[in-house]
């Protein structure tokens, strides 16, 4: 059966006017939504107008379904506190109107849900008993599906919960800890979906917490989690690789190891590659994945993230900008869709977005942009290595993360340890940077945002200086040039007028000898998916116990972005 579900996330309208310096893009910021008076009327009127525009654009592009957040804020339950129940009632009323707008555009609706959402009253009533909590969740799901027949199904996330920055009386927490518990959850939930004629989509994404933390790549964990699961109401949803939305990741072979229908997750708004501030194009990667998935993957469809993902200050709203500043997001989203839905080559898909007259220039620009991303942002000698720590595959991009560039001695030592050919890394970076004059010329000729390429050029100047610092002998003149270039970048692209990168510079010595670093990496990191004996003894068990006892994740010695973003570094050691 050919793919039939073409999902796109529709959370962009909820971020209009959200003025935090650094935004959590993983979910709708519900505490930002007004629930009473004139403020409610004005805000929700704007959201409805934006939703009309977004769904009109998405449907015209060829998408046939959207995802929205989330079950926890739209499902009622007797255990909820009075104030929580009142807020949920407002959300239900407002979302019912949004559901109508989405349906008018001819789009199906899927709602996300973390397993599982609680409030202080729910925790008190259940006493933390797992059986009672799961009964509560089943009642939540059953009631919601009964109350909102226009919602086609739920997308369940079991391996990640609300970030540490979320301040909401309704919070989600990791509940499922093993493949066996995942299997039981599915077995208990699927009859509810079958009775209502809806679809349960299970995401395999995890952040490495608990024994189920390797679900995204470990074949035995996945097989145990899905044992006996055979329902027409069930779909499995997986990111294309064995880690987050990075480059240099081969297609996850789990797509071919189970008979279940599957959705492949793609990210148009690249959270680790500028989030739409510049052309981080995914078309050729999507073309490769689509070609491979034509095998026995049993692909049910795709899920394109055009807004969701990351903790950063970049603010472009896909399909909602008044000018063409969302063009890089639009190109990624629409090209990915046309590749998978209509089997178009990249060239035809790009032409469908920008028109025949501009297509040649845009395609040349995108080819150069892909080179810059893969050979300057990433360091191929590191990114191409397969490394695992505990239950996660190490990201192939370490020094540029979300909206931060890290230029420090610790990163220098780590990269010098893992990159066997630093001369090649330096040559590739310099050659990629040399493409910017041509890219600016192409952007101007194709009437694309030239300032985006100029900003990217100035940021990449810092990236190539960082690479020189990482791989060349220490040079005080280079250190001073990095500091001067950082000041120039901040002056040219002030935060008040443009969302720019944060440049984290420190040249304090990292007091770990290279020999010691090698010993540590060989002990705690592995190049194979399967666990070694040392992993079972030390990395998975003893190390996790030590971390929980001494809680170094609370220490200021741990970088703030690791402590304050996402679920915090502690999740990795659960």
N, C-alpha and C positions, 0 to 999 in steps of 0.2 A: 504493500500500500504506500503511495507517495506521501510525503509530508503534507499535513493539512492544518497545522496550528502555527501561526506566525505572530508571535507575541512581541509587544513592545511595552516598556514600563511607562506609565502615565503620571508620574509623581511630580513632574516639573511645575505644574500650576500652583502647587502648595508651597513653593519656595519663594514666590514673589514677595518682596518686601522683607525677607528674612535677613536681618542685618548683622548677624554674628560675624566676627572677623574670620573665623575658621568654622566651616560647616560640616556637620555629619550628614553625608549624602546617602547613608545606607537605608534610610526610611523616612517617611513623611514626618516632619517635626510637629507632632500633635499639640505640644504645649504652646506652640506659636499660633494655633488656630483659635479664633475668638468664638465665644459661645453665647454672647448676650449683647443686646442693644444695637446701637448704630454701627459700632465697630464690627459686629458680626455681619450685619447686612452688607456693609461695604466690602469686607474681605471676601465673603463667600460669593458675592456677585462677581468680583474679579476672578475668583477661581473658576466659576462656571463659564465665564467668557473665555478664559484661557483654555479650559477643557474643550469647549466647542472648537476653538481653533486647532488645538492639538489633535483631537480625534479626526477632524476634517482632513488635516494634513496626513495623519497616519493612515487613514483609510484610502486616501488618494494614492499613497505610495504603494499600497498593496498589503499592509498589515490587516489581520482580521480579528485580533484580540489584544487586550491590554491587561497589564497587571497593576494593581493598586494595593497600598497598605491600608489597614491590615485587620485581620479578624479580631484581635484583642480590643480594638477601639470601636467595634461595631456590633459585638455580640453581648447580649444581656445575660445576667445570671443573678440569682437570688443572693448569692454570697457577696456581691459587690457592695462597697460602701455607698452611702446615699449620694455623696458628691461625685463619685465615679459614675454611678448610674445616671446622674443628671447630665454629665458630659457626654456619655455614650449615647444618650437619647438625642442630644443635639447633633452629634456626628451621624447618627442613623438617619435623621431627617435630612441633613444636608447631602449625605452621600446618596440617598435615594434619588435626589434630583440629578446628581452627577451620573448615576447609573442610567437614568433616562437619557441624558445627553449622549452617553457612550453608545447606548443601544440605537439611538436615532442615527448615529454614524455607521451603523451596521457592524459594530464590533462586539465580540464576546468579552465577558468580564471574568477575570481570575483575581482572587484576593490572596495576599501573602499571609503567612502565619508562622511565627516562631513557636517551637515546642519547648517550653510552654509559658503562657502569660499568667502572671499572678499580681495580686494586690496585697497590701498588709492584711486585709480582712480575710482574703482567701487563704493566705498562709496560716493565719490564726485558726481558721475553721477546720482546715485539713491537718493541722499539726505537722505539716511537712510529710505526711504519709504518702508514699508514691502511688499506692492504689487509689486513694481518695483524690489525689491531684489528677490522675489520669481519667477518673470518672468525671471530675469537674470539666476537664478539657473535652471529653466526648460530648457532654451535655452542651458545652459552649458551641461546638461544631454543629451538632444536630439542630440546635435552636436557630443558629444563624442560617443554615441551609434551608430550613423551613420558612424563615422570615423573609429571605431574599432569593426567591426563585430565579431572578434575573442573573444571578451570579453563577457562572458555569462551573467553577471549581475553586479549590484552594491549592496554593503552592506552599508546601511545608519546608521549613528550614530547621534542621535538628542540630546542626553543628556550629551555630553561631547565635548569639543572643544580643540584646541591646548593649551598646557601647557604654563605657564607664562615664561618659559625659551626659547620658540621658537622665534627666530629672523629671520623672513622670510617675504618678501613683500606680499606673499600669506598666509593669516592667516584665520583660521576658528573661528567662534564665535557662541555662542548659539543663535539660531533664534526662534526655536519652544518653546513656553512658556506654552502651555496648551494642554489638550487632544483634544479640539476642533480644535486648530491650527494643531495638528498632523494629525487629520482626514482630514482636508482640504488639507494638503500637500500630503497625500497619494492619495486622490481622484484626485488631479491635476496631479500627477506624473504617476500614473499607466497606463493611456491611452498611454503615451509615451512608456513605457515598452511593453505594449501589441502590439503597432504598430511595434515595432522592434523585437518582439518575444524574449524578454529578461526577466530576473527575478529581481525583487526588493525585497531585504532582509532588513527588518527593525529590528534593534537591540533595545531591550527595556532597555538597560543599561543607567542609568543616575547617576549623582553625587548629585542629590537632589536639583538642581537648578530649580526655578520657579515652577508653579503648576503642570507641567508635571514631576517633579522630583521624584514622587513616582510611575512612570509607571511600574517599575520592580516588584512591589509587591501589588499595590492597585487595587483591582478588578474593581472598578467603573471607575478609570482613564483608565485602559486598555480597558474596554468595550466601553467607549466613544470614545477613539482613533480609535478603529476598527469598529465602527458602520457603517454598509453599505458597508464595504470593503469585496468584494467577487470577487477575480480575480485569475485566474490560474497563473498569473505572480507574485503573492505575497507570501512571506514566512516571518514568524516571527522568530527572533533569540533571545534566552534568555540564560543568565548564569544560571547554575544549581540551584543556591540559590537566596535568596532575597538580597544579598549583593555582594561584590566582590569575588574573588577566594579564599575563606577561607574554613577551616574545620568547623565541627560542624553545618553546615547549612543543614536543610532538603531540599528535592527537592521542588522547587518552584511550588506551586499548580496551578499557572497560566497556566502551560502546559496542564491542563485538563479543563480550563474554556473557551477556545475559540475553534472553529472548524477549525481554519486556520492551514495550514501546518507549522511545527516548526522545528527549528534547536536548539540543545542544545550545549552551548559553554562550553568547557573544557580547562583547562590550564595545559600543560605538563611542561612548564618552570615556576615553581611556584614562582611568583614575591615576595610573602611574606614569602617564605620558601626556601630561598637560591638560587633560579633561576638556579638550576642545579649544584650547587657546592657540593651537597651531595644528597643521595637518598630519596627525599621527594616523596614517591611513591603514586600514585592515583588509582592504579588498583582496589582495593577492593571497594573504593568509586564509581568508574565508574560502577563496577558490580552491586552495589546496585541501582544506578540511572537507569541503563539499564533495570533492572528487573521491577522497578516501571513504566518506560516509555512504557512498553509493553502494558499498558492499552490503554485508549482512548486519548492519547496525539497527535495522528496524526503526528508522528515524520517523518520529511523529511530527516533528516541527523544530522551530528555532525560537529562542527567547533573546531578544536584543535589548540590552541595557543602554538607553540613550541618556539617562540622567542619574541612575542609581550607582553608588559606589564611591568609597573613599572619604577621607577626612582632610579637606583642603579648602583653600580660599577662592578657587576658581568658580565662577558663577554663571557661566553661559547656560541658557535654558533651551534645550532642543525643541525645534519647531515652534518656538514662541518669541524669538527675537524680532524686533521691528525692522532691523536692517538685515544684512546677510552674515552677521557675526556668528551665527550657528552653522555656517556652511560646512565646517569640518565635521561636526556632529551629524549633520544631515547626509553628507556624502557617505560616511561610514554606515549609518543605519540603513539608508535606502540601497546602497550597493550590496551590503550583506543580504538584505531581503531578496533583491533581484537575482543574486547568485543562487540562493537556495530555493526560491519559489519558482523562478522562471528559467533557471539553468543558463543564465546569461553569462558571458565572459565579462571580466572586469571592464574592458574597454567599452562594451555596449552599455553596461550599467552606469558607468560614469557619464557617458554621453546622454543617457536618459535624464540625468540630474542637471547637468550644466548646459546642455544643448550642443548641437553639432559644431557650431562655430568655435566654441571655447574648448572643446573636448581635447584636442591635441595638446594645447598648452597646459591644461589642467592635468592630463595624464603624465606629461613630462615632469611637472612640478611634484606630483604625488610619488613618482618613482624616486626622485631625488630626496623627497621627504622621508620615504621609507629607508633609504640608505642612511640618512642622518640619524634616525631613530635607532636603527639596528647596529650602526657602527660608531656612533658617537655617544648617544645616551647609554646604550649597553656596551659592555666590553666583551666581545665575542669569546675571547679566551677564557673568561669566567662564566659567561651566560650559557655556554654550550655544555658545561659540566653538569652531571647528574649528581646532586648532593642531597642527602636526607639528614635531618636532625629529629630525633624522636619520631613523631608520626607525621611530620610535614616535609614536603620537598622544599629545599631552600630556594627562595626567589632568585631568579637570574639577574636581578637588578638590585644592588645594595646601596649605591652612593647617591642615587636619585630616588626619593621615596615620597609619594604624594606631592606635596608642594615644597619639598626641601631638597637642597643639594648639600651633601655633607663633604666638607674638605677638612679632614683631620688626620692625625697620625695613626689612629686606630684603623680607619678605613685603608690608609696607605699600606699598613703592614699586612692586613688581611688580603688585599688585592695582590700585593707583591708575592705573597705566599702561593696563591692559587693560579696566577697568570704566568704560564711558562714562557711566553714570548712577548715581553713588554715592548720590544721594538715594533713588532707588528701592530700591537694595540695603539701605539703612538702614531704610526703611519696611517692606520685606518681612520683614527680620529681627525687628524689634520686633513686628510683627503675629503672626508665627509664635510668638514667645516667649509672647505673651499667651494662647496656647491651653493652657498647662500647668495652670492651675487646673481647667479643664473636664476635661482628660485625667486628672488625679488623681481627680477625682470619678467619672469613668467607670470607671477601674481599680478603685476601691473598690466600686462597685455591681456590677461584673462579677466580683468576687473574683479579680482579677489582681494580680500583684506591685506594690503601690503604691510600695514602696521603689525599684523600678526607674525609675519615672517621676519620683520625687523626686530621685534621683541624676542622671537625665538633665536635669532642670530646673536643678539646680545647675551642671552642666557647661555647659549652654547659656547660663546667665548669663554665664559666661566667654567663650563664643563670641560673644555679642552685644556684650560689652565690647570684644572683639578687633575686631569689625566697626566699632565706633565709632572705635577707634584707627586702623584702616586708612583710613577715609574722612573723618573730621572733622579740622579743623585740630588740630595738636599741642596737647595740654592736659596740663600737669603733674598736675593734679588727677585726670584720667582715668588716668594712669600709676599714681598712688598707689592709686587704686581697684582697678585690675587686680591690683596686688601684694597688696592686702588681701583681695580676693576669692579669689585663689589660695590664700592661707593658710587662709581659711575653708573652701574646698573640701577641702583636704587634711585639715583637722581633722574635718570632717563625715563624710568618707569615707576613713578611714585605710587605707593599703595592706595592713596586717596582717589586716584583716577583710573587705576588699572590693577587687576589682580595679577600679582607677580610672584615669582618664587621667593622663598626664604633661603638665604645662603648662610649655612651654619659653618663657620670657620673657626678652627682651633688648631694651633700648632704645638700644643703641649705634648711632650713625649708620652707615648703609650708604653708603659713600663712592663712590657712582656717581650722577652727575647724571641727572635725568630725561631730558634730551635724549640722553645717552649710552645710557641704557637703551633708549630707543626705537630708536636706531640699531642696537644689538646685537640686539634682538628682530627687527627687519626683516631683518637679515643672516642670523641663524641659525634663525629660526622661519619657517614658511610656513603659509598658510591653505589650501593645496591638497594633495591626496594625491600628485599627481605631483611628481617632483623638478625643481627649477629648475636652470639651468646652474650657478649659484653653489653649489648643493648638491653637484653632482658634483665640482666643483673644490675647494671649501673644506670644507663640512660633513661630507661622507661620507669624504673622503680625507685632506686635509691636517689637519683637526682631529683625526681619529682617530690619525694618525701623531704629532702633537704630544702628544696625551694619553698615548700609549703610551711616548713617549720621556721625558717629564718626570714621569709617574705622579702627577699631582696627587690622584688618588683615594686615595693613601696619606697625604696631608697632613692634619694636624689642622684645617686651615682648612676642609676639607670636613666637614659635619655628620656626627657619629658614626653616625646611623641610616643614612646613605647609604654609609658605609664598612663597617659591621659587619652590616647586615641584607641578606637575600636574597643576590644574587651580587655585591653591591657596585656602585658607580657605574661602575667600569671596564668592566663588561660592555656598557654602553651605547655604548662607543667602539670596540668590536672590529670 
